Amino acid sequence: MQAGISLIGFVSFSCGLPHLLNHTEIHSCVNQGVPHYGALMMKAMIKHVASATGLSAKRAENALGIVLNASERQGSVFVAQLYKKLPGAKALSAKAGKATGAATGELARLIEQTPGGRMAVATGMIRNLQKAGLGHNEISGIFPAVSSYCEDAYGLKGFGHLGDLLGTRGAETATDTAVA
């Protein structure tokens, strides 16, 4: 095997000893401009969502794209922060938006952030997830899976269910301080 990086199983051979990469190592490689690690970061999130929801990786990727697209259209601060930290997330969102026929114009996006528009986007997201073959349990599992992954990998917290993700709450950065 050639020295370098194997995308299969998120294994690094850079030091001659194979080992699974953790989130910090992947982020470090992305920040250093090492190729392919952005794709690894996206694949790791998809793998986590698939594992947490019982979906196949392909269905989890599709569902994640639908959720990210709907959240972006709602003006989610959380998703805006996630896009800065996770290469490929915005592209996945755009791909899902194109596949589902989501609005793309600036005026349409503003309308989608009104109370009626918010309800239409949320309803459309659930409909698109159902069209993708997800049941209620799988849909309800996506939000906690995304939440736990983003908190562990990127220090982002502030949602765990549909209302938080699509709502107006901002993303919080996890801290290591305790409050008594």
SVG drawing of the C-alpha trace seen along z (x, -y; Angstrom):
<svg xmlns="http://www.w3.org/2000/svg" viewBox="-48 -39 54 41">
<polyline fill="none" stroke="black" stroke-width="0.4" points="0.0,0.0 1.2,-3.5 2.2,-5.9 -0.4,-8.6 -4.1,-8.5 -6.7,-5.8 -10.3,-7.1 -11.5,-3.6 -12.3,-3.4 -10.8,-6.8 -7.3,-5.3 -4.1,-7.1 -0.8,-5.5 1.2,-8.8 3.3,-7.6 3.7,-4.1 1.3,-2.8 -2.4,-2.6 -4.8,-4.1 -8.4,-5.5 -8.5,-9.2 -10.5,-11.2 -12.2,-14.5 -9.3,-16.5 -6.8,-14.8 -9.1,-15.1 -9.6,-18.8 -5.9,-19.3 -5.3,-17.8 -8.0,-20.0 -6.5,-23.1 -3.1,-22.1 -4.5,-21.7 -4.1,-17.9 -6.3,-16.7 -9.3,-14.4 -9.8,-15.2 -12.8,-17.5 -14.4,-14.5 -13.5,-12.4 -15.2,-14.9 -18.4,-14.7 -18.3,-10.9 -17.7,-10.7 -20.8,-12.8 -22.9,-10.7 -21.6,-7.5 -22.6,-8.8 -26.1,-9.7 -26.5,-6.3 -25.4,-4.4 -27.6,-6.5 -30.7,-6.2 -30.3,-2.7 -30.2,-4.1 -27.9,-3.0 -25.1,-5.5 -26.7,-6.6 -30.1,-7.2 -28.4,-9.0 -26.6,-11.3 -29.8,-12.1 -31.7,-12.8 -28.8,-14.9 -28.8,-17.0 -32.6,-17.5 -32.3,-18.6 -29.4,-20.9 -31.1,-22.5 -34.3,-23.2 -32.3,-24.6 -30.3,-26.8 -33.5,-28.1 -34.8,-29.0 -31.7,-31.1 -30.4,-28.8 -27.4,-30.2 -26.4,-26.7 -26.2,-25.5 -24.3,-28.7 -21.7,-27.8 -21.6,-24.2 -20.9,-25.2 -17.8,-27.1 -16.5,-24.0 -17.6,-21.1 -16.3,-21.1 -18.9,-19.6 -22.0,-20.4 -23.1,-23.3 -22.6,-21.3 -24.7,-18.5 -27.4,-20.9 -27.4,-22.5 -27.5,-19.0 -30.5,-18.1 -32.2,-21.4 -31.8,-20.9 -33.1,-17.3 -36.2,-18.4 -36.9,-21.6 -36.2,-23.9 -36.4,-27.7 -33.1,-29.3 -33.8,-33.0 -33.0,-35.6 -36.6,-36.8 -37.9,-33.3 -35.5,-32.6 -36.7,-35.7 -40.3,-34.6 -39.4,-31.2 -38.2,-32.9 -41.7,-34.4 -44.0,-32.4 -46.0,-30.9 -42.8,-30.2 -41.2,-28.5 -44.2,-26.2 -44.0,-25.4 -40.3,-24.6 -40.7,-22.4 -43.7,-20.6 -41.8,-20.2 -38.7,-18.8 -40.8,-16.1 -42.5,-15.3 -39.2,-15.1 -37.8,-12.8 -40.8,-10.6 -40.5,-10.5 -36.9,-9.4 -38.3,-6.4 -37.8,-7.5 -40.3,-6.6 -41.3,-8.6 -38.7,-7.0 -35.9,-7.5 -36.9,-11.1 -37.1,-11.8 -33.6,-10.2 -31.9,-12.5 -31.9,-15.6 -30.4,-14.1 -27.8,-12.4 -26.8,-15.6 -26.8,-17.4 -24.6,-14.9 -22.1,-14.7 -21.8,-18.5 -21.3,-19.0 -18.6,-16.3 -16.8,-17.1 -17.2,-20.9 -18.3,-22.1 -21.6,-23.3 -24.7,-22.8 -28.1,-24.4 -30.5,-21.9 -31.7,-18.4 -35.1,-18.4 -36.8,-19.9 -37.9,-23.1 -34.4,-24.0 -32.8,-23.3 -35.3,-25.2 -36.0,-27.8 -34.4,-31.2 -32.1,-30.1 -28.4,-30.6 -25.7,-28.0 -23.8,-27.9 -20.2,-26.8 -19.7,-24.1 -17.6,-25.2 -15.9,-23.2 -17.2,-25.3 -19.6,-24.1 -22.3,-26.2 -23.3,-25.5"/>
</svg>
